């Protein structure tokens, strides 16, 4: 996966990447990576995904690969952009790039109050625009296969056939977690999807003419909050 991270004219940061979020929260996770390295609020980091006019390559989204691959690309591109911005700031501050540090959206000479903001650096006349963006590509040599166990305790009413989930326990080995809240939401959503598929959802077709008779959510049983356990 390839990521491009660029300094915008107003001092914000833009990320171009080939993955495409469909509810996983990539925008939040990618922005978090950049925000932590540059010390800027996450709302100043803008993510553009899957636009083939601006992003030539990308693996897309699938198999929980976006953060392990795309996240690494974003982190490395951000690090490289930081080095380039230090070179630009070194000229503005008349200092060595090795004496500079990045924090709070500014580049300052370490141990002093002399600094230049990202916005001022972007507007500086005669600046080398090639140093205002950086790209990085990452491809994992091998897939990762974390372990997980889900244990469900259910009760079945013999008179009605109604199934009640009494207890549901999830144990997963995730490794390093970037955003625990989003991770928990994905696990809960995946569990509810599995519960719906196992107990409720079914595409029913008419045996006479092959017409789909569960074509709307009035007829197709989607799981609701009351159909799942307390996670």
N, C-alpha and C positions, 0 to 999 in steps of 0.2 A: 504494500500500500504506500502511495506517495502523498505527502502533505506539503503544502506551500503556506508559509506564514509570512505576512507582510505588515509593514507599518503604514497605516493610512495617513493621509495629509492632516487629519485632525488629531493625530496621536493615538487613535484607537488601533486595534490589531485585528486583522482579518485572516481567517484560515480557509484555505481551499483544499478539499479532500474528496476522494471518490466514493467513500461510503455514503449510504443514504439511510437516515434514521426513519423507522416506521413506528416510533413510539418508545424506543429504547433509551432516549435521552442523550444521544451523541453530542448535541449542541452543548448541553450542560457539562458533560465530561471533558470534551475537548477544550472548552473555554476555561474549565478549572485548571487544566494542565498549564495553559499559557498564563493565566492569572497568577498562579502560584510562583512561576518563574520570574515574572516581570513585576509582580506586586501591584497589579492593576485590578480594579473591580471586574468581576466576570461579565458585567453588562457592557463593558468596553471591548469585549472580544466577540467578533462576529464570525459565524461559521456558515460557509457556503458549501453545500454538499451536492455531489452528483450532477453538476452542470458541465456537460461535455463540451460546451463552447469555451470553457475556461480551464477544465481539468481533463487532461488528455488520457490519463490512465487511472485505474482503480479496480480493486477486487470486488467492490460492491459490499453488500451486507449479507451475512449468513454464518451460522455455526458459531456464534459468539466470538467472531474474529475481529470485530471493529476496534475494540479497545486494545486487545493484545497486539494487534498489528498497526492499526491506524493511530492508536494512542502513542505508540513508540515513535512513529513517524512525526507526529505533532511535537512530541517532546524534543526530539533531535533537531527538527527544523527550528523550533523556538530557541534552543541553545545556540544554534548556528547564527540565527538572526541577532541574538544578543551580542555575539562576538563582532558581527559586522557593525552594529550600532555603536559599540564601544570604539571602533575604529573611527567612525564619523564624529563621535563625541570627543575623541582625543584631539581632533583638529580644532573643534570649537572651544575646548577648554584648555588647549595648549598643554596637554599632559600625555603621558604614556598610556596606551590602552590597558596595560597590565595594572595600572593604578586605579582603574575605574571599577565601579560596582553598580548593579542595577537594583533599584528598589523603588516602590511606590510610583512606578511609571516614569522614573527619572534615572538619569545616569549621572553619578556624582564621583568626584575624586574621593576615594576612601579616606575617612578621618577628617574631612573638611565639609564646609557648607557650600562649596562650589559645585554646581550641577547644571544640567540642561534637561528640560522635559522632552518627552517623546514628541509632543506637538511642535515645540520649537525646533527640534532636530529635523522633523519632517519638512518644515517650512524654510529651513536654512538655504539661502541661495547658493547655487553651485554645488549642492550636495550630490553625491554619487548615488543615483537611484538604484543601481544594481545592489547596493548595500542595504537597501530597505526591504528586501525580501529574501527568503531562504527556503530551500526545499530539502527534503530528506525522504528516503525510501527505505522501508523495512520489510523483510520477508523472513518469517521464522523458518529455521531449517527443518524442524519437526513439529508436528501437531502436539497440542497439550491435551491431556485427557484427565481432568480432575475427577475425583470420586464424589459420589453423593448417594444418600439413602433416604427414601421416603417411606414412612410407616403409617398406615392408616388403620384405625379401629372403627368398625361400622356395626350398626345394629339394623336388622331387617325385621319389620313388622310382618309376621306371618299372615295376618288377616288382610292387610292392605298391600303388602309388597313394597311399602315405602322404605327407602334406605336412608338412615341417618348417620352422618359422620360424627362419631363421638369424640375422637381425638385424631389429630394429624400431626406427626412429628417429622421435621426435615433436618437432616444433617448433611452439610455440603462442605467440601474442601475447596475454597475459592483461590487460595494463595493471596497475593497482594490485592487489596481492595481499594479502588480509586474513590468510589462514592458509596458508602454503606447504605444510604437511604434508597438510592436508585437500585442497588443490587437487591435489597429486600423486596422492593416492588416488583422486580422482574421474577424473583422466585415465587412470590405470592401469585402473580399473574400466570406463570407457567403451571403452578399447581392447580389453580382454578380451571385452566384450560384442560388439563388432564382429567380433572373430576367431571367436567362437562362432557368430554368425549366418552368417558367410561360409563357414566350413569344416565345422561340425558340426551345428548345430541345424536341425531340420526337423519340422514337424507332419505326420505321416503318417496318412492315413485309408484305411480298407479300401475298395477299389474295388467290393466287392460290396454292402456294407450301410452305408457311410459312417461306420463306427465309428472313433473315434480310437484308433489302436493305439500311439501314443507318449504315453499319458496319465500315465505315471509317470516318475520319474527313473531307473528301471531301464531304460527304453526310450528316453527322450529324452536325446540326447547334450549334456549341459551341459559347457562347458569347465572344466577343472581347471588348477591351477597349472602342471602339467607340459605342458599344451597351449599355453602361452604363452611368450613370450620373457622374457629378463631386461631389465626396463625400466631 
